[in-house]
Amino acid sequence: MQHDLQVSIAKELIRQLDEGENVDAGVQYRMPTASYTCPELAEREWTSFFREHPQLVGLSGDLPEPGSFFTLDDFGVPILATRDKQGEFHAFLNACSHRGARVASEPRGKAPVFVCPFHSWSFSPKGELLAVPEMDHFGAIDKACHGLVALPAVERDGLLWVHPQPDGELDFDELLGGLAQELASYNMARRSYVAEKTIDMGLNWKLANDTFGETYHFAKLHKDTLGQTFYGSNLAYEEFGRNHRFVTARKSIDALRDLPESEWELFEGTLILYYLFPNIQLVIGRDQISLIRIYPDSKNPERSITRISMYYEQAVIEAMDALDDDQKITAETIYDRSKIGRPFTPEANLEVFTSTIEEEDYLMGEHQQKSAQSGLLSHSIFGRNEAPLHHFHNSFRSALGMPPLERV
């Protein structure tokens, strides 16, 4: 992010803190709770936003070297992602061209060849069919025509994108709606995958996304967790098509007041988060990145699965390994304000997601889901200070040809 933009955002957050203000969308909306429970709407979302929409599946660090691979099956199409000997990224349907069995079952690893466990047909990281055992028994087959089903795949600026359909369009710049250059500035390709966490709970995938849509609740729900290190009720916010940038102040932002603006950096006193349509929350830190992918259950609108992946720069990993526990923030000391400014271990970062997202935010989401399921609460209300929620819900409604939310 350009320095003048960082200064502008920091000034806005400091102004809000000094004047007791927050982001103001100037309007309140009614959110129909049926949007969290309706099976017909859930089916439309599954098709439009997941089966037939490009998906951000990881960062370059998920494929750290030639021969690396990972698998996933979160949006209705089993995916095998690979990096070939030349370092190129590929994505395929994870299905043998013989009888459709999966050719890779491990979540991630390294393999020069993928061998189907059913009949030992083998494939290269480029998807080529290499060998068919006992071809004299099976019969002649043109191996050049029976490789793995290739899917559109793009690696750019450290982001790995896949379209779940072989004939799907994948336009990187259109997807990011003006954010491409800004995201490129973070050098995400330099980050290495270090850890992951899955949250599987009883709330609609949009309720899970709502968790990341406002800071009004920080000092209330998170008073003993995030409320220890964040002010809450402040937000510098900007939309980019269906995406948006969300920056809120940590209590350490006050240190900027004593520095010349030429030395201001948002990493020092804020949380920088990007929402990427339809289901991505991307948290950017100086040394680490958290990629949050939120998926619906295709058969149950009252359940969602959140995949959280952590990435660090390799130099930071090595430097942290050399530190004693009292020199870094661990899972046991994540809310100790005396340690502000020290590096977070991957375990500490994941503990934040457990203690705040899973055990506080998503618990509230499960309560909301049950209220919606009762049929007695027709709508909830999004306040003027919850602009990202307005944007998220109106964006998905627009994409489905639905009218915008009704104003209060």
Salt bridges, closest charged atoms under 4 A:
GLU12 OE2 - ARG15 NH2 2.94
ASP18 OD1 - ARG257 NH2 2.87
GLU19 OE1 - ARG15 NH1 2.88
GLU21 OE1 - ARG15 NH1 2.77
ASP24 OD2 - ARG384 NH2 2.52
GLU45 OE2 - LYS206 NZ 2.88
ASP62 OD1 - ARG108 NH1 3.04
GLU65 OE1 - LYS110 NZ 3.21
ASP73 OD2 - ARG102 NH2 2.62
ASP74 OD2 - ARG293 NH1 3.65
ASP74 OD1 - ARG307 NH2 2.80
ASP84 OD2 - HIS90 NE2 2.68
GLU134 OE1 - HIS137 ND1 3.20
ASP136 OD2 - HIS137 NE2 3.82
GLU155 OE2 - ARG83 NH2 2.92
ASP157 OD2 - ARG156 NE 3.82
ASP173 OD1 - ARG156 NH2 3.08
GLU182 OE2 - ARG245 NE 2.76
GLU196 OE1 - ARG108 NH2 3.55
ASP200 OD2 - ARG303 NH2 2.55
ASP210 OD1 - HIS393 NE2 2.69
GLU214 OE1 - HIS217 ND1 3.02
GLU238 OE1 - ARG245 NH1 3.19
ASP254 OD1 - ARG257 NE 3.09
GLU261 OE2 - LYS11 NZ 3.07
GLU265 OE1 - ARG286 NH2 2.49
GLU268 OE2 - ARG286 NH2 2.38
ASP297 OD2 - ARG303 NH1 2.65
GLU313 OE2 - ARG190 NH2 2.66
GLU313 OE2 - ARG191 NH1 3.60
ASP325 OD1 - LYS328 NZ 3.94
GLU358 OE1 - LYS197 NZ 2.93
GLU360 OE1 - HIS222 ND1 2.49
ASP361 OD1 - HIS217 NE2 3.05
ASP361 OD2 - HIS222 NE2 3.08
GLU406 OE2 - ARG30 NH1 3.46
